[in-house]
């Protein structure tokens, strides 16, 4: 009789997958392997990240903008955020969510991030 074990895997970009491994003890080998994408969990995580951006960027974000000259483009901004020590979740979400373009001031940038 095959035994199954369910595992949860988190990828480097925080996507969640389920892995079901079935092992046949009589043959002493893995008899099946099923990987599935957890769409609902990932959508909830994405919504949580957006809530994070909307709620917390205005009060904590400006410290990562110190020393950045405006106007600035999106790609240059992302690099400067990394240099200034912004958490990777903030950098990745700014990179993903911020439209391409030039941003005139920190306030202009925050306005675009809050949508």
Secondary structure, DSSP 8 states (H G I E B T S, - for coil): -EEEEEEEEE-TTS-EEEEEEEEETTTTEEEEEEEEE-HHHHHHHHHHHHHHHHHHHHHHGGGGGTT--SSEEHHHHHHHHHHTT--HHHHHHHHHHS-SSEE-SHHHHHHHHH-
